[in-house]
């Protein structure tokens, strides 16, 4: 255990668990490479592809690949399903008794050119007002995810005219695994920094965050810096 500013304790490494995806993890690791500069990421992803859990029910939603590019719908879920009470950061995440259901906090579309000559990434605001596919009701686009990744994918195609060829669904626990798999993420802090709610705790400098601390940083809503005493 390591003692961080604020008195909260978090272990250095999260527990392992399976990921859910309908596309090879090589894609996800390739995205993270741009942020963390890790080497050999694609090879590591290929080694882990066999462990990917497939999302059921997407067969009738996904569009066949046509044209020069492939579109991936990337979903960042806040689901607490499968939360481990023995995990070092359980206090900052909680379980389904504290936070029920799931929400797509992050919705992005990655367009990857099939010839390998480029890619583009677009973020979809989670509060975008749309007509939810299959229901005909108007609501925020992230509410479509409550009915499944397939409904969200169908809504993106229906409302934005973007054909979705693959879906990648990542929760808090998979996020931590991905960060650890690429060797961490380097974030620079000018001051002693903490968030007592998420568990973030960092000393000044450019620090390589493991999965636990990277998630605490990404989820920080009560960010504090210790300045001038």
QUIJO-V30706 format. One record per pair of residues at least 12 apart in sequence whose C-alpha atoms are under 10 Angstrom apart, sorted by sequence separation. I is the first residue (numbers start at 0). J is the second residue. D is the distance in Angstrom with one decimal. If there is no record, write none. Layout:
i=I j=J d=D
i=I j=J d=D
//
This chain:
i=0 j=12 d=9.9
i=28 j=40 d=6.0
i=29 j=41 d=6.4
i=82 j=94 d=5.5
i=108 j=120 d=5.8
i=109 j=121 d=6.5
i=126 j=138 d=8.4
i=127 j=139 d=5.3
i=128 j=140 d=6.1
i=129 j=141 d=9.6
i=131 j=143 d=6.0
i=143 j=155 d=9.5
i=152 j=164 d=9.2
i=189 j=201 d=9.8
i=190 j=202 d=6.7
i=191 j=203 d=5.3
i=199 j=211 d=8.7
i=200 j=212 d=7.6
i=27 j=40 d=9.6
i=28 j=41 d=6.5
i=79 j=92 d=7.5
i=80 j=93 d=9.9
i=81 j=94 d=7.8
i=82 j=95 d=7.8
i=107 j=120 d=6.9
i=108 j=121 d=5.2
i=109 j=122 d=8.8
i=126 j=139 d=4.9
i=127 j=140 d=5.5
i=128 j=141 d=9.2
i=129 j=142 d=9.8
i=130 j=143 d=9.2
i=131 j=144 d=9.7
i=141 j=154 d=9.9
i=152 j=165 d=9.0
i=188 j=201 d=7.4
i=189 j=202 d=8.4
i=190 j=203 d=4.8
i=191 j=204 d=8.9
i=198 j=211 d=8.6
i=199 j=212 d=5.9
i=26 j=40 d=9.9
i=27 j=41 d=9.2
i=28 j=42 d=9.5
i=78 j=92 d=9.8
i=79 j=93 d=7.0
i=80 j=94 d=6.8
i=81 j=95 d=8.4
i=107 j=121 d=5.5
i=108 j=122 d=6.5
i=125 j=139 d=6.7
i=126 j=140 d=6.1
i=127 j=141 d=8.0
i=128 j=142 d=9.9
i=129 j=143 d=9.4
i=140 j=154 d=7.7
i=152 j=166 d=7.6
i=187 j=201 d=9.4
i=188 j=202 d=7.2
i=189 j=203 d=5.2
i=190 j=204 d=7.8
i=197 j=211 d=9.8
i=198 j=212 d=7.4
i=199 j=213 d=8.2
i=25 j=40 d=7.7
i=26 j=41 d=8.0
i=28 j=43 d=8.4
i=29 j=44 d=8.7
i=77 j=92 d=9.3
i=79 j=94 d=5.0
i=80 j=95 d=6.1
i=106 j=121 d=8.7
i=107 j=122 d=4.3
i=108 j=123 d=7.7
i=124 j=139 d=9.1
i=125 j=140 d=5.8
i=126 j=141 d=6.7
i=131 j=146 d=9.9
i=140 j=155 d=8.2
i=151 j=166 d=9.8
i=186 j=201 d=9.7
i=187 j=202 d=9.5
i=188 j=203 d=5.0
i=189 j=204 d=6.2
i=197 j=212 d=8.9
i=199 j=214 d=8.4
i=200 j=215 d=8.5
i=201 j=216 d=9.6
i=24 j=40 d=10.0
i=25 j=41 d=5.3
i=28 j=44 d=6.4
i=78 j=94 d=8.6
i=79 j=95 d=5.4
i=80 j=96 d=9.8
i=106 j=122 d=6.0
i=107 j=123 d=5.7
i=124 j=140 d=8.0
i=125 j=141 d=5.1
i=126 j=142 d=8.8
i=134 j=150 d=9.6
i=187 j=203 d=7.5
i=188 j=204 d=5.2
i=189 j=205 d=8.4
i=198 j=214 d=9.0
i=199 j=215 d=4.9
i=200 j=216 d=8.7
i=24 j=41 d=8.5
i=25 j=42 d=7.9
i=27 j=44 d=8.3
i=28 j=45 d=9.7
i=78 j=95 d=7.9
i=79 j=96 d=8.9
i=105 j=122 d=7.7
i=106 j=123 d=5.4
i=107 j=124 d=8.8
i=123 j=140 d=8.7
i=124 j=141 d=8.5
i=125 j=142 d=8.5
i=132 j=149 d=9.5
i=133 j=150 d=7.6
i=149 j=166 d=8.5
i=187 j=204 d=5.5
i=188 j=205 d=6.1
i=197 j=214 d=8.2
i=198 j=215 d=5.6
i=199 j=216 d=5.7
i=25 j=43 d=8.0
i=26 j=44 d=8.2
i=79 j=97 d=8.8
i=80 j=98 d=9.4
i=105 j=123 d=7.8
i=106 j=124 d=7.2
i=107 j=125 d=9.7
i=123 j=141 d=9.4
i=132 j=150 d=6.2
i=140 j=158 d=9.6
i=148 j=166 d=7.7
i=186 j=204 d=8.3
i=187 j=205 d=3.8
i=188 j=206 d=7.6
i=197 j=215 d=4.9
i=198 j=216 d=8.2
i=199 j=217 d=9.2
i=24 j=43 d=9.2
i=25 j=44 d=4.7
i=26 j=45 d=9.9
i=79 j=98 d=6.8
i=80 j=99 d=8.5
i=105 j=124 d=8.0
i=106 j=125 d=6.7
i=131 j=150 d=7.6
i=132 j=151 d=7.7
i=148 j=167 d=9.0
i=185 j=204 d=9.8
i=186 j=205 d=5.4
i=187 j=206 d=6.0
i=196 j=215 d=8.6
i=197 j=216 d=7.5
i=199 j=218 d=8.9
i=24 j=44 d=5.5
i=25 j=45 d=6.1
i=78 j=98 d=8.0
i=79 j=99 d=7.3
i=80 j=100 d=8.3
i=104 j=124 d=9.1
i=105 j=125 d=6.9
i=131 j=151 d=7.9
i=132 j=152 d=8.9
i=133 j=153 d=8.4
i=148 j=168 d=7.6
i=185 j=205 d=6.3
i=186 j=206 d=5.5
i=187 j=207 d=8.6
i=195 j=215 d=9.5
i=197 j=217 d=8.9
i=198 j=218 d=9.3
i=199 j=219 d=7.3
i=23 j=44 d=7.8
i=24 j=45 d=7.2
i=25 j=46 d=9.3
i=77 j=98 d=8.9
i=78 j=99 d=7.6
i=79 j=100 d=7.9
i=80 j=101 d=8.5
i=104 j=125 d=6.6
i=132 j=153 d=6.0
i=133 j=154 d=8.4
i=184 j=205 d=9.9
i=185 j=206 d=5.3
i=186 j=207 d=6.4
i=187 j=208 d=9.9
i=194 j=215 d=7.9
i=197 j=218 d=6.4
i=198 j=219 d=8.3
i=203 j=224 d=9.8
i=23 j=45 d=7.7
i=24 j=46 d=9.4
i=25 j=47 d=8.7
i=77 j=99 d=9.6
i=78 j=100 d=6.4
i=79 j=101 d=7.5
i=103 j=125 d=7.3
i=104 j=126 d=9.7
i=131 j=153 d=8.4
i=132 j=154 d=4.8
i=184 j=206 d=8.1
i=185 j=207 d=4.1
i=186 j=208 d=7.1
i=193 j=215 d=9.3
i=194 j=216 d=8.2
i=196 j=218 d=9.2
i=197 j=219 d=5.7
i=199 j=221 d=9.7
i=200 j=222 d=9.8
i=202 j=224 d=9.9
i=203 j=225 d=9.9
i=24 j=47 d=7.3
i=25 j=48 d=7.6
i=77 j=100 d=8.5
i=78 j=101 d=4.4
i=102 j=125 d=9.3
i=131 j=154 d=5.7
i=132 j=155 d=8.6
i=183 j=206 d=9.5
i=184 j=207 d=5.3
i=185 j=208 d=5.9
i=193 j=216 d=8.8
i=196 j=219 d=7.5
i=197 j=220 d=7.8
i=199 j=222 d=8.3
i=200 j=223 d=9.5
i=201 j=224 d=9.6
i=202 j=225 d=9.9
i=23 j=47 d=8.9
i=24 j=48 d=5.9
i=77 j=101 d=5.6
i=78 j=102 d=6.8
i=130 j=154 d=7.4
i=131 j=155 d=9.0
i=132 j=156 d=9.1
i=183 j=207 d=5.8
i=184 j=208 d=5.2
i=185 j=209 d=9.0
i=192 j=216 d=9.9
i=194 j=218 d=9.4
i=195 j=219 d=8.9
i=196 j=220 d=7.9
i=197 j=221 d=8.1
i=199 j=223 d=9.5
i=200 j=224 d=10.0
i=23 j=48 d=5.8
i=24 j=49 d=9.5
i=76 j=101 d=6.4
i=77 j=102 d=5.6
i=78 j=103 d=8.7
i=129 j=154 d=7.9
i=130 j=155 d=9.8
i=132 j=157 d=7.0
i=182 j=207 d=8.4
i=183 j=208 d=5.3
i=184 j=209 d=6.8
i=194 j=219 d=6.3
i=195 j=220 d=9.7
i=196 j=221 d=6.9
i=197 j=222 d=9.1
i=22 j=48 d=8.9
i=23 j=49 d=8.9
i=24 j=50 d=9.5
i=76 j=102 d=5.7
i=77 j=103 d=6.7
i=78 j=104 d=9.8
i=129 j=155 d=9.0
i=131 j=157 d=8.7
i=132 j=158 d=8.5
i=182 j=208 d=8.8
i=183 j=209 d=4.8
i=184 j=210 d=8.2
i=193 j=219 d=8.8
i=194 j=220 d=7.6
i=195 j=221 d=7.5
i=196 j=222 d=9.0
i=24 j=51 d=7.6
i=75 j=102 d=8.3
i=76 j=103 d=4.7
i=77 j=104 d=6.5
i=130 j=157 d=8.6
i=131 j=158 d=8.5
i=182 j=209 d=7.5
i=183 j=210 d=6.6
i=186 j=213 d=8.7
i=194 j=221 d=5.5
i=195 j=222 d=8.3
i=20 j=48 d=9.6
i=23 j=51 d=7.7
i=74 j=102 d=9.4
i=75 j=103 d=5.5
i=76 j=104 d=5.9
i=77 j=105 d=9.1
i=129 j=157 d=9.4
i=130 j=158 d=7.2
i=181 j=209 d=9.6
i=182 j=210 d=9.0
i=183 j=211 d=9.8
i=184 j=212 d=9.4
i=185 j=213 d=9.0
i=193 j=221 d=8.3
i=194 j=222 d=5.0
i=195 j=223 d=8.7
i=18 j=47 d=10.0
i=22 j=51 d=8.5
i=74 j=103 d=6.1
i=75 j=104 d=5.7
i=76 j=105 d=7.1
i=129 j=158 d=6.7
i=179 j=208 d=8.7
i=180 j=209 d=9.4
i=181 j=210 d=9.8
i=183 j=212 d=9.4
i=184 j=213 d=6.9
i=193 j=222 d=6.1
i=194 j=223 d=6.1
i=18 j=48 d=9.8
i=20 j=50 d=9.8
i=21 j=51 d=8.0
i=22 j=52 d=9.7
i=23 j=53 d=9.9
i=73 j=103 d=9.6
i=74 j=104 d=7.7
i=75 j=105 d=4.6
i=76 j=106 d=9.0
i=128 j=158 d=9.8
i=129 j=159 d=9.3
i=178 j=208 d=8.4
i=179 j=209 d=5.7
i=180 j=210 d=8.8
i=183 j=213 d=7.8
i=186 j=216 d=9.2
i=192 j=222 d=7.4
i=193 j=223 d=5.4
i=194 j=224 d=9.0
i=19 j=50 d=9.1
i=20 j=51 d=6.0
i=21 j=52 d=7.6
i=22 j=53 d=8.2
i=74 j=105 d=5.7
i=75 j=106 d=6.5
i=178 j=209 d=6.5
i=179 j=210 d=5.3
i=192 j=223 d=5.7
i=193 j=224 d=6.6
i=18 j=50 d=7.5
i=19 j=51 d=5.9
i=20 j=52 d=5.8
i=21 j=53 d=5.1
i=22 j=54 d=9.4
i=73 j=105 d=7.7
i=74 j=106 d=5.0
i=75 j=107 d=8.6
i=123 j=155 d=9.2
i=177 j=209 d=9.8
i=178 j=210 d=5.1
i=179 j=211 d=8.8
i=191 j=223 d=8.4
i=192 j=224 d=4.6
i=193 j=225 d=8.5
i=17 j=50 d=6.8
i=18 j=51 d=5.6
i=19 j=52 d=4.5
i=20 j=53 d=5.2
i=21 j=54 d=5.7
i=73 j=106 d=5.9
i=74 j=107 d=6.7
i=176 j=209 d=9.1
i=177 j=210 d=7.4
i=178 j=211 d=8.8
i=190 j=223 d=9.3
i=191 j=224 d=5.7
i=192 j=225 d=6.4
i=16 j=50 d=9.8
i=17 j=51 d=6.8
i=18 j=52 d=5.9
i=19 j=53 d=5.8
i=20 j=54 d=6.0
i=21 j=55 d=8.5
i=72 j=106 d=7.3
i=73 j=107 d=5.0
i=74 j=108 d=8.9
i=106 j=140 d=9.1
i=175 j=209 d=7.5
i=176 j=210 d=6.3
i=178 j=212 d=9.8
i=179 j=213 d=9.3
i=190 j=224 d=5.8
i=191 j=225 d=5.3
i=192 j=226 d=9.5
i=17 j=52 d=7.0
i=18 j=53 d=8.8
i=19 j=54 d=6.4
i=20 j=55 d=9.7
i=72 j=107 d=5.9
i=73 j=108 d=6.0
i=106 j=141 d=7.9
i=175 j=210 d=3.9
i=176 j=211 d=9.0
i=178 j=213 d=7.4
i=189 j=224 d=8.5
i=190 j=225 d=6.0
i=191 j=226 d=7.8
i=21 j=57 d=8.5
i=71 j=107 d=8.2
i=72 j=108 d=4.7
i=73 j=109 d=7.3
i=105 j=141 d=8.5
i=123 j=159 d=9.9
i=174 j=210 d=7.1
i=175 j=211 d=5.9
i=178 j=214 d=8.8
i=188 j=224 d=9.0
i=189 j=225 d=9.6
i=190 j=226 d=6.6
i=71 j=108 d=5.6
i=72 j=109 d=6.5
i=103 j=140 d=8.8
i=104 j=141 d=7.2
i=173 j=210 d=9.2
i=174 j=211 d=9.1
i=175 j=212 d=8.6
i=189 j=226 d=9.4
i=190 j=227 d=9.6
i=70 j=108 d=6.6
i=71 j=109 d=5.0
i=72 j=110 d=9.0
i=103 j=141 d=5.3
i=106 j=144 d=9.9
i=172 j=210 d=8.7
i=175 j=213 d=7.3
i=70 j=109 d=5.6
i=71 j=110 d=6.5
i=102 j=141 d=6.3
i=103 j=142 d=7.7
i=171 j=210 d=9.5
i=172 j=211 d=9.0
i=174 j=213 d=8.7
i=175 j=214 d=6.5
i=69 j=109 d=8.0
i=70 j=110 d=4.6
i=71 j=111 d=8.0
i=101 j=141 d=9.6
i=102 j=142 d=6.9
i=103 j=143 d=8.6
i=104 j=144 d=9.8
i=171 j=211 d=9.5
i=174 j=214 d=7.2
i=175 j=215 d=9.8
i=68 j=109 d=9.8
i=69 j=110 d=5.7
i=70 j=111 d=6.4
i=101 j=142 d=9.0
i=102 j=143 d=8.8
i=103 j=144 d=6.1
i=68 j=110 d=6.3
i=69 j=111 d=5.3
i=70 j=112 d=8.9
i=102 j=144 d=6.3
i=103 j=145 d=8.3
i=172 j=214 d=8.9
i=67 j=110 d=9.9
i=68 j=111 d=5.4
i=69 j=112 d=6.4
i=101 j=144 d=7.5
i=102 j=145 d=6.5
i=171 j=214 d=7.2
i=67 j=111 d=8.7
i=68 j=112 d=4.3
i=69 j=113 d=6.6
i=100 j=144 d=9.9
i=101 j=145 d=6.2
i=171 j=215 d=10.0
i=26 j=71 d=9.1
i=67 j=112 d=6.0
i=68 j=113 d=5.1
i=100 j=145 d=7.2
i=101 j=146 d=9.5
i=102 j=147 d=10.0
i=103 j=148 d=9.1
i=106 j=151 d=9.3
i=27 j=73 d=8.9
i=66 j=112 d=9.4
i=67 j=113 d=5.7
i=68 j=114 d=8.1
i=101 j=147 d=9.4
i=66 j=113 d=8.7
i=67 j=114 d=7.5
i=68 j=115 d=9.3
i=73 j=120 d=9.8
i=108 j=155 d=9.3
i=171 j=218 d=9.6
i=70 j=118 d=9.7
i=73 j=121 d=10.0
i=103 j=151 d=9.1
i=22 j=71 d=8.3
i=64 j=113 d=9.9
i=68 j=117 d=9.5
i=69 j=118 d=9.4
i=70 j=119 d=9.6
i=71 j=120 d=9.5
i=72 j=121 d=9.8
i=73 j=122 d=9.3
i=106 j=155 d=9.7
i=21 j=71 d=9.6
i=22 j=72 d=9.9
i=68 j=118 d=8.7
i=70 j=120 d=9.7
i=21 j=72 d=10.0
i=110 j=161 d=9.9
i=20 j=73 d=9.6
i=108 j=161 d=8.7
i=110 j=163 d=9.6
i=20 j=74 d=9.9
i=109 j=163 d=9.6
i=110 j=164 d=9.9
i=108 j=163 d=8.4
i=109 j=165 d=9.8
i=108 j=165 d=9.9
i=108 j=166 d=9.3
i=107 j=167 d=10.0
i=106 j=168 d=9.7
i=105 j=169 d=9.6
i=16 j=81 d=9.0
i=76 j=141 d=9.9
i=103 j=168 d=9.2
i=16 j=82 d=9.9
i=103 j=169 d=9.5
i=104 j=170 d=9.8
i=16 j=83 d=9.9
i=74 j=141 d=9.8
i=103 j=170 d=9.3
i=76 j=144 d=8.9
i=102 j=170 d=10.0
i=14 j=83 d=8.4
i=101 j=170 d=9.4
i=74 j=144 d=9.0
i=14 j=85 d=9.0
i=15 j=86 d=9.9
i=14 j=86 d=6.5
i=13 j=86 d=6.6
i=14 j=87 d=8.4
i=12 j=86 d=9.2
i=13 j=87 d=6.8
i=74 j=148 d=8.1
i=12 j=87 d=8.0
i=13 j=88 d=8.0
i=73 j=148 d=9.9
i=10 j=86 d=8.5
i=11 j=87 d=8.2
i=12 j=88 d=9.8
i=72 j=148 d=9.3
i=9 j=86 d=8.9
i=10 j=87 d=5.4
i=11 j=88 d=9.9
i=74 j=151 d=9.2
i=9 j=87 d=5.2
i=10 j=88 d=7.8
i=74 j=152 d=9.6
i=8 j=87 d=7.8
i=9 j=88 d=6.0
i=30 j=109 d=9.4
i=72 j=151 d=9.1
i=73 j=152 d=9.6
i=92 j=171 d=8.6
i=8 j=88 d=8.5
i=9 j=89 d=9.3
i=72 j=152 d=7.0
i=7 j=88 d=9.8
i=9 j=90 d=9.5
i=71 j=152 d=9.6
i=8 j=90 d=10.0
i=9 j=91 d=9.9
i=7 j=90 d=9.7
i=26 j=109 d=9.6
i=72 j=155 d=8.7
i=26 j=111 d=9.6
i=0 j=87 d=9.0
i=60 j=148 d=9.7
i=61 j=149 d=8.2
i=60 j=149 d=6.2
i=72 j=161 d=9.7
i=82 j=171 d=9.2
i=83 j=172 d=9.6
i=30 j=120 d=9.7
i=57 j=147 d=9.6
i=59 j=149 d=8.7
i=60 j=150 d=8.1
i=62 j=152 d=10.0
i=71 j=161 d=10.0
i=72 j=162 d=9.5
i=80 j=170 d=9.1
i=82 j=172 d=8.0
i=56 j=147 d=8.9
i=57 j=148 d=8.0
i=58 j=149 d=8.9
i=60 j=151 d=9.7
i=61 j=152 d=7.6
i=62 j=153 d=9.6
i=70 j=161 d=7.9
i=71 j=162 d=9.1
i=72 j=163 d=6.4
i=78 j=169 d=9.4
i=79 j=170 d=8.1
i=80 j=171 d=9.8
i=81 j=172 d=8.9
i=55 j=147 d=9.8
i=56 j=148 d=8.8
i=57 j=149 d=5.5
i=60 j=152 d=7.1
i=61 j=153 d=7.9
i=70 j=162 d=6.9
i=71 j=163 d=6.1
i=72 j=164 d=7.9
i=73 j=165 d=8.7
i=74 j=166 d=7.6
i=75 j=167 d=8.6
i=76 j=168 d=7.0
i=77 j=169 d=8.8
i=78 j=170 d=6.3
i=79 j=171 d=7.8
i=80 j=172 d=9.7
i=54 j=147 d=9.6
i=55 j=148 d=9.3
i=56 j=149 d=6.7
i=57 j=150 d=9.0
i=60 j=153 d=6.0
i=69 j=162 d=8.8
i=70 j=163 d=5.3
i=71 j=164 d=6.0
i=72 j=165 d=6.2
i=73 j=166 d=6.1
i=74 j=167 d=6.1
i=75 j=168 d=6.3
i=76 j=169 d=5.9
i=77 j=170 d=5.9
i=78 j=171 d=7.4
i=79 j=172 d=8.8
i=54 j=148 d=8.1
i=55 j=149 d=8.6
i=56 j=150 d=9.7
i=59 j=153 d=9.5
i=60 j=154 d=9.9
i=62 j=156 d=9.1
i=69 j=163 d=8.0
i=70 j=164 d=5.3
i=71 j=165 d=4.7
i=72 j=166 d=4.8
i=73 j=167 d=5.0
i=74 j=168 d=4.8
i=75 j=169 d=5.1
i=76 j=170 d=4.6
i=77 j=171 d=6.3
i=78 j=172 d=9.4
i=54 j=149 d=8.8
i=57 j=152 d=8.7
i=61 j=156 d=9.3
i=69 j=164 d=6.3
i=70 j=165 d=6.6
i=71 j=166 d=5.6
i=72 j=167 d=6.2
i=73 j=168 d=6.2
i=74 j=169 d=6.1
i=75 j=170 d=5.9
i=76 j=171 d=7.0
i=77 j=172 d=9.6
i=57 j=153 d=9.4
i=60 j=156 d=9.2
i=68 j=164 d=9.7
i=69 j=165 d=8.1
i=70 j=166 d=8.8
i=71 j=167 d=7.2
i=72 j=168 d=8.3
i=73 j=169 d=7.8
i=74 j=170 d=8.3
i=75 j=171 d=8.0
i=76 j=172 d=9.8
i=65 j=162 d=9.5
i=76 j=173 d=9.8
i=64 j=162 d=8.6
i=75 j=173 d=9.7
i=76 j=174 d=9.6
i=62 j=161 d=9.7
i=63 j=162 d=8.5
i=64 j=163 d=8.6
i=65 j=164 d=9.3
i=75 j=174 d=8.6
i=62 j=162 d=5.9
i=63 j=163 d=8.4
i=64 j=164 d=6.1
i=61 j=162 d=7.6
i=62 j=163 d=5.7
i=63 j=164 d=6.2
i=64 j=165 d=9.3
i=60 j=162 d=9.5
i=61 j=163 d=5.6
i=62 j=164 d=5.0
i=63 j=165 d=9.4
i=60 j=163 d=8.1
i=61 j=164 d=5.1
i=62 j=165 d=8.2
i=91 j=194 d=9.8
i=60 j=164 d=8.7
i=61 j=165 d=6.5
i=91 j=195 d=8.2
i=92 j=196 d=8.8
i=60 j=165 d=9.6
i=61 j=166 d=8.2
i=91 j=196 d=5.8
i=92 j=197 d=7.2
i=90 j=196 d=8.4
i=91 j=197 d=4.7
i=92 j=198 d=9.1
i=57 j=164 d=9.9
i=90 j=197 d=8.2
i=91 j=198 d=5.9
i=57 j=165 d=8.9
i=89 j=197 d=9.7
i=90 j=198 d=8.2
i=91 j=199 d=9.3
i=57 j=166 d=8.4
i=88 j=197 d=8.2
i=89 j=198 d=9.6
i=88 j=198 d=7.0
i=87 j=198 d=9.8
i=88 j=199 d=9.9
i=54 j=166 d=8.3
i=53 j=166 d=9.8
i=54 j=167 d=8.7
i=53 j=167 d=9.4
i=54 j=168 d=8.3
i=53 j=168 d=9.7
i=92 j=214 d=9.8
i=88 j=211 d=6.9
i=91 j=214 d=10.0
i=92 j=215 d=9.1
i=87 j=211 d=8.1
i=88 j=212 d=8.9
i=91 j=215 d=7.9
i=86 j=211 d=9.7
i=88 j=214 d=9.5
i=92 j=218 d=9.5
i=88 j=215 d=8.5
i=91 j=218 d=9.5
i=44 j=177 d=9.5
i=47 j=180 d=9.7
i=44 j=180 d=8.5
i=43 j=180 d=7.7
i=44 j=181 d=9.3
i=43 j=181 d=8.3
i=27 j=167 d=8.2
i=40 j=180 d=8.0
i=41 j=181 d=9.6
i=26 j=167 d=9.2
i=40 j=181 d=6.2
i=77 j=218 d=10.0
i=22 j=164 d=9.3
i=23 j=165 d=9.5
i=27 j=169 d=9.6
i=39 j=181 d=8.4
i=40 j=182 d=9.3
i=21 j=164 d=9.7
i=22 j=165 d=6.0
i=23 j=166 d=10.0
i=24 j=167 d=8.5
i=35 j=178 d=8.8
i=37 j=180 d=9.3
i=38 j=181 d=7.8
i=21 j=165 d=6.2
i=22 j=166 d=6.5
i=23 j=167 d=8.6
i=37 j=181 d=5.6
i=38 j=182 d=9.0
i=20 j=165 d=8.9
i=21 j=166 d=5.4
i=22 j=167 d=6.1
i=36 j=181 d=8.4
i=37 j=182 d=6.6
i=20 j=166 d=6.7
i=21 j=167 d=5.7
i=22 j=168 d=9.4
i=31 j=177 d=8.1
i=32 j=178 d=9.9
i=35 j=181 d=7.5
i=36 j=182 d=9.2
i=37 j=183 d=8.3
i=19 j=166 d=9.7
i=20 j=167 d=4.7
i=21 j=168 d=7.9
i=31 j=178 d=7.8
i=35 j=182 d=8.1
i=36 j=183 d=9.6
i=37 j=184 d=8.8
i=19 j=167 d=7.3
i=20 j=168 d=5.5
i=35 j=183 d=7.1
i=36 j=184 d=8.5
i=18 j=167 d=9.6
i=19 j=168 d=5.9
i=20 j=169 d=7.5
i=28 j=177 d=7.1
i=31 j=180 d=9.9
i=32 j=181 d=7.4
i=34 j=183 d=9.9
i=35 j=184 d=5.1
i=36 j=185 d=9.2
i=18 j=168 d=8.2
i=19 j=169 d=6.6
i=27 j=177 d=8.1
i=28 j=178 d=8.8
i=31 j=181 d=7.5
i=32 j=182 d=10.0
i=34 j=184 d=7.3
i=35 j=185 d=6.4
i=18 j=169 d=7.0
i=19 j=170 d=8.4
i=34 j=185 d=8.4
i=35 j=186 d=9.2
i=18 j=170 d=8.1
i=28 j=180 d=8.3
i=29 j=181 d=9.6
i=31 j=183 d=9.8
i=32 j=184 d=9.5
i=34 j=186 d=9.9
i=24 j=177 d=9.2
i=28 j=181 d=7.2
i=31 j=184 d=8.8
i=18 j=172 d=8.1
i=19 j=173 d=8.1
i=17 j=172 d=8.5
i=18 j=173 d=5.5
i=16 j=172 d=7.0
i=17 j=173 d=7.1
i=18 j=174 d=8.9
i=15 j=172 d=7.9
i=16 j=173 d=7.2
i=14 j=172 d=8.4
i=15 j=173 d=8.5
i=18 j=176 d=8.6
i=13 j=172 d=8.3
i=16 j=175 d=9.7
i=17 j=176 d=8.9
i=18 j=177 d=9.4
i=15 j=175 d=8.8
i=16 j=176 d=7.8
i=14 j=175 d=9.0
i=15 j=176 d=6.8
i=13 j=175 d=7.1
i=14 j=176 d=8.4
i=12 j=175 d=9.0
i=13 j=176 d=7.7
i=12 j=176 d=9.5
i=13 j=179 d=8.8
i=12 j=179 d=8.3
i=35 j=207 d=9.1
i=7 j=193 d=10.0
i=4 j=191 d=7.9
i=5 j=192 d=9.7
i=7 j=194 d=9.9
i=4 j=192 d=7.8
i=5 j=193 d=7.4
i=7 j=195 d=7.4
i=3 j=192 d=9.7
i=4 j=193 d=6.8
i=5 j=194 d=8.5
i=6 j=195 d=8.9
i=7 j=196 d=9.8
i=9 j=198 d=7.4
i=3 j=193 d=8.4
i=4 j=194 d=9.3
i=5 j=195 d=6.9
i=8 j=198 d=8.1
i=9 j=199 d=9.2
i=4 j=195 d=9.0
i=7 j=198 d=7.0
i=9 j=200 d=9.2
i=6 j=198 d=10.0
i=7 j=199 d=9.2
i=8 j=200 d=9.4
i=5 j=198 d=9.2
i=7 j=200 d=8.5
i=4 j=198 d=9.8
i=5 j=199 d=9.7
i=6 j=200 d=9.6
i=3 j=198 d=8.9
i=4 j=199 d=9.0
i=5 j=200 d=7.9
i=3 j=199 d=8.5
i=4 j=200 d=5.9
i=13 j=209 d=8.6
i=14 j=210 d=9.9
i=3 j=200 d=5.5
i=4 j=201 d=7.6
i=11 j=208 d=9.4
i=12 j=209 d=7.1
i=13 j=210 d=6.8
i=14 j=211 d=9.6
i=2 j=200 d=9.1
i=3 j=201 d=7.3
i=4 j=202 d=8.4
i=11 j=209 d=7.1
i=12 j=210 d=7.1
i=13 j=211 d=6.1
i=3 j=202 d=8.7
i=11 j=210 d=8.5
i=12 j=211 d=6.7
i=13 j=212 d=9.6
i=11 j=211 d=7.2
i=12 j=212 d=9.3
i=10 j=211 d=8.2
i=11 j=212 d=8.3
i=9 j=211 d=8.0
i=10 j=212 d=9.6
i=9 j=212 d=8.6
i=4 j=225 d=9.8
//
